[in-house]
Amino acid sequence: MKRSFLDFNKVHYFQKRTGFAPELRTRHNKGAQFRTGGGEGGEDDEDDEEEDPSKKESKMLARRISSMVKKQLEGRATKQEVEAIANKLVFLTKGKNDKGEEIDAPFPIEQLRAMADEKTGVMAKMVEMGVALQKFESEQANAPKDMSIRSQVAAWQEKNKETLKKIAEGQKIDVPAMELRLASPMLVSTVNAGSSPYIGSTQVEAGINDFIRLPNTFWDFLTKGRTSAATYVWVNKTNPLGAAAFIGPGVAKPGVSFELEAESSVAKKIADSAKAGTELLQDIDGMTSFIEQELREQVMIKVNATLMSHAGSSTIPKGIQNYSVAYTLTTIKTTNPTFVDCLRAIVGQLRSGAITGPIDMFINSIDAANMDIAKASDSGVYLLPPFVTANGMQVAGARIREDNNVPVGYVQAGFMRFYRVLIYKDFTVTWGWENDDFTKNLVTAVGEMRLHQFVNSIYADSGVFVYDSFENVKTAITEA
């Protein structure tokens, strides 16, 4: 902003040499000196009164430029250097340079105005350069020191250049030792040193890895049904009497009769439980599901083992092995019997009665392998009897099931549809508290299932299941 004051003799326009506000100068009478609010040493004299206004303005602009230059150089140059630079700026308003030599002409006033402009002029650019230089100096001061070997050697040479110069001139002089600082390589073992497992890239696999357990093969192959009753009843015909006969005319017809007898099964419960803190369930994602899965797995393992071999009681189902009979048929004979021969003989015994239908045979994986690799002793050719399918999974129509819950060297066979399993209540998990668990932040999960297991006594007494060892069967079918 430029302000002007009217004197009835002359009108003068001036700008202050320092700062950014315009300077006001007034003349009270013709002979008075100009008063100034500041200036480079107050160098106004009576001669200015007679000078041309443009020359006065040029001097003012020159002083202002000189002041701004000094201000920008403060702290970056010595006082003598600043004064020398200021003296060189005298040519802005005089036709001579700093050496006193004549030059073509001083700067036009338009150029001086442009240079002294506070916002867009050359001096403004100089201010910006000063700020940038300060920022650069600050960054350099805070920048990490170059500690490379090349830089350390260069610094040592600079520090001892006089000593090295004397040595180059042939003088005998002690040279200070050069100490090089070598940074140790950063390794995982030195940076982390195992103090924190969370430094570095880590990833947690989803879910958990379960125990290695035998599959519940026997349960999977059982024919299962459902019922909505806790007590399941069925009726058998028993005690048959009489028979039909061919008779002549007038002869009394033979009579037949039978009795009815009811049998029943009471649902049996299998259960387990687990107690856990609520914090555990909250802090580990999926912990509730892991517990429920384990409860179910333990129940099914127990069900599978019980239905295979338990003797049974009023609360425990009876296993199929305790419904089974041994191999007893003595009319099947062969020489040098193999595993396959034993299985074929068992099928023969099962079908020798009045029962028909599909037969399933459960053997251990070891016995299945021995059956597959049997060869002729004289030629080494694999033996594949005509009653065995190409894949070895059927013998005389009976399906072979590999089940490692069956001991090695034994076979469980039979008409599996007669071993009945009816599910009364599916497996469920219930969460709750007991005693003072609530105040202890403990909860209990109970897993349970209820089912019926039974074999109709009509079939149980008919030898519909066979359980025996391969050695016993081999002995029985070996031709004397």
C-alpha positions as CSV (number, residue, x, y, z in Angstrom):
1,M,0.0,0.0,0.0
2,K,1.4,3.4,-0.9
3,R,0.2,6.5,1.0
4,S,0.7,10.1,-0.1
5,F,0.5,13.4,1.7
6,L,-0.2,16.7,0.0
7,D,2.1,19.6,0.5
8,F,1.0,22.8,-1.2
9,N,4.5,23.1,-2.6
10,K,5.1,19.5,-3.8
11,V,3.7,16.1,-3.6
12,H,6.2,13.4,-2.7
13,Y,5.7,9.6,-2.7
14,F,8.1,7.5,-0.6
15,Q,8.4,4.0,0.6
16,K,10.0,2.9,3.8
17,R,13.3,1.2,3.2
18,T,12.9,-1.5,5.8
19,G,10.0,-3.8,6.7
20,F,6.9,-4.1,4.5
21,A,4.8,-1.0,5.5
22,P,5.2,2.2,3.4
23,E,7.0,5.1,5.0
24,L,5.5,8.5,5.4
25,R,7.6,11.5,4.9
26,T,6.3,15.1,5.3
27,R,7.8,18.5,4.8
28,H,6.5,21.2,7.1
29,N,8.2,24.1,5.5
30,K,10.4,24.7,2.5
31,G,13.6,24.7,4.4
32,A,13.0,21.8,6.8
33,Q,14.6,18.5,6.5
34,F,12.5,15.4,5.7
35,R,11.5,13.3,8.7
36,T,11.6,9.6,8.4
37,G,10.4,6.7,10.5
38,G,13.6,4.8,9.8
39,G,16.2,4.3,7.1
40,E,19.6,3.3,6.4
41,G,21.4,5.6,8.9
42,G,18.9,8.4,8.3
43,E,20.8,9.6,5.2
44,D,18.5,12.4,4.3
45,D,19.9,15.9,3.8
46,E,18.8,19.2,2.5
47,D,20.2,18.4,-0.9
48,D,17.4,15.9,-1.4
49,E,15.0,18.7,-1.5
50,E,16.5,19.9,-4.7
51,E,16.8,16.5,-6.3
52,D,14.5,15.1,-8.9
53,P,11.7,12.9,-7.3
54,S,12.6,9.9,-9.4
55,K,16.2,10.1,-8.3
56,K,15.1,10.3,-4.7
57,E,12.9,7.3,-5.2
58,S,15.8,5.4,-6.8
59,K,17.9,6.1,-3.7
60,M,15.2,5.0,-1.4
61,L,14.7,1.7,-3.4
62,A,18.5,1.1,-3.5
63,R,18.7,1.6,0.3
64,R,15.8,-0.8,0.7
65,I,17.3,-3.4,-1.5
66,S,20.7,-3.0,0.4
67,S,18.9,-3.4,3.7
68,M,17.1,-6.6,2.6
69,V,20.3,-8.1,1.3
70,K,22.0,-7.5,4.6
71,K,19.1,-9.0,6.5
72,Q,19.1,-12.1,4.3
73,L,22.9,-12.5,4.7
74,E,22.9,-12.2,8.5
75,G,24.3,-15.3,10.1
76,R,25.4,-16.7,6.7
77,A,28.4,-14.3,6.1
78,T,30.8,-12.3,8.2
79,K,30.2,-8.6,8.8
80,Q,33.0,-7.7,6.5
81,E,31.5,-9.8,3.7
82,V,28.1,-8.3,4.2
83,E,29.5,-4.8,4.0
84,A,31.5,-5.6,0.9
85,I,28.4,-7.0,-0.8
86,A,26.4,-3.9,0.3
87,N,29.1,-1.6,-1.2
88,K,28.8,-3.5,-4.5
89,L,25.2,-2.5,-4.7
90,V,26.0,1.2,-5.0
91,F,25.9,0.8,-8.8
92,L,22.1,0.5,-8.6
93,T,21.8,4.3,-8.4
94,K,25.1,5.5,-9.7
95,G,26.8,5.3,-13.0
96,K,29.9,3.7,-11.4
97,N,30.6,0.2,-10.2
98,D,32.2,-0.7,-6.8
99,K,35.6,-0.1,-8.3
100,G,34.7,3.5,-9.2
101,E,34.7,2.6,-12.9
102,E,32.2,4.3,-15.2
103,I,29.4,2.1,-16.4
104,D,26.8,2.7,-19.0
105,A,23.9,3.7,-16.9
106,P,22.2,2.9,-13.5
107,F,19.2,0.7,-13.4
108,P,15.9,2.3,-14.6
109,I,13.6,3.1,-11.7
110,E,11.1,0.5,-13.1
111,Q,13.6,-2.3,-12.6
112,L,14.4,-1.0,-9.1
113,R,10.8,-1.1,-8.2
114,A,10.5,-4.6,-9.6
115,M,13.5,-5.7,-7.6
116,A,12.1,-4.1,-4.4
117,D,8.6,-5.4,-4.7
118,E,7.6,-7.2,-1.5
119,K,5.4,-9.9,-3.1
120,T,6.6,-10.6,-6.6
121,G,9.9,-8.8,-7.0
122,V,13.5,-10.1,-7.1
123,M,13.9,-9.4,-3.4
124,A,10.9,-11.5,-2.6
125,K,12.5,-14.4,-4.4
126,M,15.6,-13.8,-2.4
127,V,13.6,-14.1,0.8
128,E,12.1,-17.4,-0.5
129,M,15.6,-18.6,-1.3
130,G,16.7,-17.7,2.3
131,V,13.9,-19.7,3.8
132,A,14.7,-22.7,1.5
133,L,18.4,-22.3,2.5
134,Q,17.5,-22.3,6.2
135,K,15.4,-25.5,5.7
136,F,18.3,-27.1,3.8
137,E,20.8,-26.2,6.5
138,S,18.5,-27.6,9.2
139,E,18.0,-30.9,7.3
140,Q,21.7,-31.2,6.7
141,A,22.4,-30.7,10.4
142,N,19.9,-33.4,11.3
143,A,20.9,-35.8,8.5
144,P,22.8,-38.9,9.6
145,K,26.5,-38.8,9.3
146,D,27.9,-40.7,6.4
147,M,29.9,-43.5,8.0
148,S,30.9,-45.4,4.9
149,I,34.5,-46.5,4.6
150,R,35.1,-44.1,1.7
151,S,33.8,-41.1,3.8
152,Q,35.8,-42.1,6.9
153,V,39.0,-42.3,4.8
154,A,38.2,-38.9,3.2
155,A,37.6,-37.3,6.6
156,W,40.9,-38.7,7.9
157,Q,42.8,-37.3,4.9
158,E,41.2,-33.9,5.4
159,K,42.0,-33.9,9.1
160,N,45.6,-34.9,8.5
161,K,46.2,-33.1,5.2
162,E,49.1,-31.0,6.6
163,T,50.8,-34.2,7.9
164,L,50.4,-36.0,4.6
165,K,51.7,-32.9,2.8
166,K,54.9,-33.0,4.9
167,I,55.3,-36.7,4.3
168,A,54.9,-36.0,0.5
169,E,57.7,-33.4,0.9
170,G,60.0,-36.0,2.4
171,Q,59.7,-35.1,6.1
172,K,59.7,-37.8,8.7
173,I,56.7,-37.4,10.8
174,D,54.3,-39.6,12.8
175,V,51.0,-40.3,11.2
176,P,47.9,-40.6,13.4
177,A,46.3,-44.0,13.3
178,M,43.2,-44.3,11.1
179,E,40.3,-45.9,13.0
180,L,37.5,-47.2,10.8
181,R,34.1,-47.9,12.3
182,L,32.5,-50.8,10.6
183,A,28.8,-51.4,11.2
184,S,27.9,-54.9,12.2
185,P,25.5,-56.7,9.7
186,M,21.9,-56.7,10.9
187,L,20.6,-60.3,11.1
188,V,17.3,-61.7,12.4
189,S,19.2,-63.1,15.3
190,T,20.7,-59.7,16.2
191,V,17.8,-57.4,15.4
192,N,15.1,-59.5,17.1
193,A,17.1,-62.1,19.0
194,G,13.9,-64.0,19.6
195,S,12.6,-61.5,22.2
196,S,9.4,-60.9,20.3
197,P,7.6,-63.5,18.2
198,Y,5.4,-60.8,16.7
199,I,8.2,-58.9,14.8
200,G,8.3,-60.1,11.2
201,S,5.7,-61.8,9.1
202,T,3.5,-64.3,10.8
203,Q,0.4,-66.2,9.8
204,V,-1.9,-68.4,11.8
205,E,-3.5,-71.3,9.9
206,A,-7.3,-71.3,10.2
207,G,-8.8,-74.0,12.4
208,I,-6.9,-76.6,14.4
209,N,-5.3,-79.9,13.6
210,D,-7.1,-82.8,15.2
211,F,-5.6,-86.0,16.8
212,I,-4.9,-89.0,14.7
213,R,-7.7,-91.4,15.4
214,L,-9.2,-94.5,13.8
215,P,-12.2,-93.7,11.7
216,N,-15.6,-95.0,12.9
217,T,-15.9,-97.4,9.9
218,F,-18.3,-99.8,11.6
219,W,-20.8,-97.1,12.6
220,D,-20.6,-95.6,9.1
221,F,-21.7,-98.9,7.4
222,L,-24.4,-99.8,9.8
223,T,-28.0,-99.4,8.6
224,K,-29.5,-96.9,10.9
225,G,-33.1,-95.7,11.4
226,R,-35.1,-93.4,13.7
227,T,-37.8,-93.6,16.3
228,S,-39.6,-91.1,18.4
229,A,-40.1,-93.5,21.3
230,A,-37.9,-94.1,24.3
231,T,-39.2,-97.7,24.4
232,Y,-39.3,-99.6,21.1
233,V,-41.4,-102.8,20.9
234,W,-41.6,-105.5,18.2
235,V,-43.6,-108.8,18.1
236,N,-42.2,-112.2,17.1
237,K,-44.0,-115.4,16.3
238,T,-42.8,-118.2,18.5
239,N,-43.4,-121.8,19.4
240,P,-44.7,-123.0,16.0
241,L,-46.7,-126.2,16.1
242,G,-48.1,-128.5,13.3
243,A,-47.6,-128.6,9.6
244,A,-49.5,-128.9,6.4
245,A,-49.9,-132.3,4.9
246,F,-51.4,-134.1,1.8
247,I,-54.5,-135.9,2.9
248,G,-57.2,-138.1,1.4
249,P,-60.9,-137.4,1.2
250,G,-62.6,-137.3,4.6
251,V,-59.4,-137.1,6.5
252,A,-59.1,-134.4,9.2
253,K,-56.9,-131.4,8.2
254,P,-53.7,-131.2,10.2
255,G,-53.6,-128.2,12.5
256,V,-50.9,-125.5,12.9
257,S,-50.4,-122.9,15.6
258,F,-48.0,-120.4,17.0
259,E,-47.6,-117.9,19.8
260,L,-46.8,-114.2,19.8
261,E,-44.2,-112.8,22.0
262,A,-43.2,-109.1,22.4
263,E,-39.6,-107.9,22.7
264,S,-38.5,-104.4,23.5
265,S,-35.6,-102.1,23.6
266,V,-35.0,-99.1,25.9
267,A,-33.1,-96.2,24.5
268,K,-29.6,-96.0,25.9
269,K,-27.7,-92.8,26.5
270,I,-24.1,-92.0,25.8
271,A,-22.7,-88.6,27.0
272,D,-19.6,-86.6,27.9
273,S,-18.9,-83.1,29.1
274,A,-16.3,-80.4,29.2
275,K,-15.9,-77.4,31.5
276,A,-14.3,-74.2,30.4
277,G,-13.8,-70.6,31.5
278,T,-15.8,-67.9,29.7
279,E,-12.6,-66.0,29.1
280,L,-11.3,-68.9,27.1
281,L,-14.4,-69.0,25.0
282,Q,-14.1,-65.2,24.4
283,D,-10.4,-65.0,23.7
284,I,-9.9,-67.8,21.3
285,D,-11.9,-67.7,18.1
286,G,-13.8,-70.9,17.5
287,M,-13.1,-72.4,20.9
288,T,-16.8,-73.1,21.4
289,S,-16.9,-75.1,18.2
290,F,-13.7,-76.9,19.0
291,I,-15.1,-78.1,22.3
292,E,-18.4,-79.2,20.7
293,Q,-16.6,-81.0,17.9
294,E,-14.4,-82.9,20.5
295,L,-17.5,-83.9,22.5
296,R,-19.1,-85.3,19.4
297,E,-16.0,-87.1,18.3
298,Q,-15.5,-88.8,21.7
299,V,-19.2,-89.9,21.7
300,M,-18.9,-91.5,18.3
301,I,-15.6,-93.2,19.1
302,K,-17.3,-94.8,22.1
303,V,-20.4,-95.7,20.2
304,N,-18.3,-97.4,17.4
305,A,-16.2,-99.4,19.9
306,T,-19.2,-100.4,22.0
307,L,-21.3,-101.6,19.0
308,M,-18.3,-103.6,17.8
309,S,-17.3,-105.5,21.0
310,H,-19.1,-104.7,24.3
311,A,-20.8,-107.5,26.2
312,G,-23.8,-105.2,26.8
313,S,-25.9,-104.5,29.9
314,S,-29.1,-102.7,30.9
315,T,-27.6,-99.3,30.1
316,I,-24.9,-100.3,27.5
317,P,-25.7,-101.7,24.0
318,K,-24.4,-105.2,23.1
319,G,-21.7,-105.4,20.5
320,I,-22.0,-107.4,17.3
321,Q,-19.1,-109.7,18.3
322,N,-21.2,-110.9,21.2
323,Y,-24.1,-111.8,18.9
324,S,-21.7,-113.6,16.6
325,V,-20.9,-117.3,16.4
326,A,-17.6,-118.9,15.4
327,Y,-16.9,-120.7,12.2
328,T,-18.1,-124.2,12.7
329,L,-18.9,-125.6,9.3
330,T,-16.9,-128.8,8.7
331,T,-18.0,-129.7,5.2
332,I,-15.9,-127.1,3.4
333,K,-12.3,-128.3,2.8
334,T,-9.3,-127.3,0.6
335,T,-5.6,-127.7,0.5
336,N,-3.2,-124.9,1.5
337,P,-6.0,-122.5,2.3
338,T,-5.4,-118.7,1.9
339,F,-7.0,-115.6,3.4
340,V,-9.4,-115.5,0.5
341,D,-10.3,-119.2,1.1
342,C,-11.2,-118.4,4.7
343,L,-13.5,-115.6,3.7
344,R,-15.2,-117.8,1.1
345,A,-15.8,-120.4,3.7
346,I,-17.4,-117.9,6.1
347,V,-19.7,-116.8,3.3
348,G,-20.6,-120.4,2.8
349,Q,-21.5,-120.9,6.4
350,L,-23.7,-117.8,6.5
351,R,-25.6,-118.8,3.3
352,S,-26.0,-122.4,4.4
353,G,-29.0,-121.4,6.6
354,A,-32.3,-120.0,5.5
355,I,-31.1,-116.4,5.5
356,T,-30.5,-114.5,2.3
357,G,-29.4,-111.0,1.4
358,P,-26.2,-108.9,1.3
359,I,-23.2,-109.8,3.5
360,D,-20.6,-107.4,4.8
361,M,-17.1,-108.5,6.0
362,F,-14.9,-106.3,8.2
363,I,-11.1,-107.1,8.3
364,N,-8.0,-105.2,9.3
365,S,-6.0,-103.3,6.7
366,I,-3.0,-105.6,7.3
367,D,-5.0,-108.7,6.5
368,A,-6.5,-107.0,3.4
369,A,-2.9,-106.3,2.2
370,N,-1.8,-109.9,2.8
371,M,-4.8,-111.1,0.9
372,D,-3.9,-108.9,-2.1
373,I,-0.3,-109.9,-2.3
374,A,-0.7,-113.7,-2.2
375,K,1.3,-115.4,-5.0
376,A,1.7,-118.9,-6.2
377,S,4.7,-120.5,-4.5
378,D,6.1,-122.1,-7.7
379,S,5.6,-119.3,-10.2
380,G,5.2,-116.1,-8.2
381,V,2.0,-115.3,-10.1
382,Y,-0.6,-113.3,-8.1
383,L,-3.5,-115.5,-7.1
384,L,-7.0,-114.2,-8.0
385,P,-9.7,-116.8,-7.5
386,P,-12.7,-116.7,-9.8
387,F,-15.0,-115.8,-6.9
388,V,-13.1,-112.6,-6.1
389,T,-13.6,-109.4,-8.1
390,A,-10.7,-107.7,-9.9
391,N,-10.3,-105.1,-7.2
392,G,-10.5,-107.7,-4.4
393,M,-13.3,-105.9,-2.7
394,Q,-15.9,-108.7,-3.0
395,V,-15.6,-112.3,-2.2
396,A,-18.5,-114.5,-3.5
397,G,-20.7,-111.4,-3.5
398,A,-19.8,-110.4,0.1
399,R,-18.4,-106.8,0.4
400,I,-15.0,-106.4,2.0
401,R,-14.7,-103.4,4.5
402,E,-11.3,-102.4,5.8
403,D,-11.7,-101.4,9.5
404,N,-8.7,-101.1,11.8
405,N,-11.0,-101.4,14.8
406,V,-11.0,-105.1,14.0
407,P,-7.9,-106.8,15.4
408,V,-5.3,-108.1,13.0
409,G,-6.0,-111.7,12.1
410,Y,-9.8,-111.6,12.7
411,V,-12.9,-111.2,10.6
412,Q,-16.3,-109.9,11.4
413,A,-19.0,-111.0,8.9
414,G,-22.8,-111.2,8.8
415,F,-26.1,-110.0,7.4
416,M,-25.7,-106.5,8.8
417,R,-29.4,-105.5,8.3
418,F,-30.3,-107.6,11.3
419,Y,-28.0,-105.5,13.6
420,R,-30.5,-102.7,14.3
421,V,-29.7,-99.2,15.4
422,L,-32.5,-96.6,15.8
423,I,-31.6,-93.1,16.8
424,Y,-34.0,-91.7,19.4
425,K,-32.3,-88.4,20.1
426,D,-29.6,-87.0,17.9
427,F,-26.3,-85.8,19.3
428,T,-26.8,-82.4,21.0
429,V,-24.6,-80.1,23.1
430,T,-26.1,-78.1,26.0
431,W,-24.3,-75.3,27.9
432,G,-25.0,-74.5,31.5
433,W,-23.7,-73.9,35.1
434,E,-23.4,-76.2,38.0
435,N,-22.8,-75.4,41.7
436,D,-21.0,-72.0,42.0
437,D,-19.7,-72.0,38.4
438,F,-21.6,-68.8,37.6
439,T,-19.6,-66.8,40.1
440,K,-16.4,-68.4,38.9
441,N,-17.1,-67.6,35.2
442,L,-17.1,-71.3,34.4
443,V,-19.5,-73.0,32.0
444,T,-20.1,-76.7,31.3
445,A,-20.9,-78.3,27.9
446,V,-22.7,-81.6,27.9
447,G,-22.8,-83.7,24.8
448,E,-25.3,-86.6,24.6
449,M,-27.1,-88.9,22.3
450,R,-29.8,-91.6,22.9
451,L,-30.2,-94.6,20.7
452,H,-31.7,-98.1,20.5
453,Q,-29.6,-101.1,19.6
454,F,-31.0,-104.6,19.3
455,V,-31.0,-107.8,17.3
456,N,-34.3,-109.7,17.0
457,S,-34.0,-112.9,19.0
458,I,-35.3,-114.9,16.0
459,Y,-32.1,-113.9,14.0
460,A,-29.7,-113.8,16.9
461,D,-30.2,-117.5,17.4
462,S,-29.8,-118.3,13.7
463,G,-26.1,-117.5,13.3
464,V,-26.5,-114.5,11.1
465,F,-23.1,-113.1,12.3
466,V,-19.7,-114.8,12.4
467,Y,-16.6,-113.6,14.3
468,D,-13.5,-115.7,14.2
469,S,-9.8,-115.7,13.5
470,F,-8.2,-116.6,10.1
471,E,-6.1,-119.3,11.8
472,N,-9.2,-121.0,13.2
473,V,-10.9,-120.9,9.9
474,K,-7.8,-122.2,8.1
475,T,-7.6,-125.1,10.5
476,A,-11.2,-126.0,10.0
477,I,-11.1,-126.0,6.2
478,T,-7.7,-127.6,5.7
479,E,-8.2,-131.0,4.1
480,A,-6.6,-133.8,6.1
